[in-house]
Amino acid sequence: MKKFKVDEKVLYCTFPDSTLPSLASERQPALVLYAYESSNEPYYDYRIYIIKTHKIKKVREVNLFPA
């Protein structure tokens, strides 16, 4: 079961496991556009829209945090 739902506002972190605190704590506001099912997309969990950069990305759940 997915942690986030479509149209939910989240925070996106490019490097959540980084040893550098500045990279690990960097968060960008984003909106969940689509939650992939494991049969359709085996690697990525979500497609998101990053608000500040106006980009759409496929991401894993570990890169997202509650807003």
Phi, psi and omega in degrees: 000139183280147181281328183243153182250162177300141182072010178274138178278133182225175173245130182256132178236122181292320184234072184292336182260013182293147176278347176273118183302326181294325178281320182290334182263356180287124181231139178239132178295139182212169180232132179285122179265325185204140174251113182288147170270150186299332180286330181277323184220099186289339185258309184272150180257328186218155166248127185235160173246119179274119190295313184292322184263351181060037180247151176252131182224151168267131183222164174268160182296330180295342179273356184248146179224152179298143180276000000 
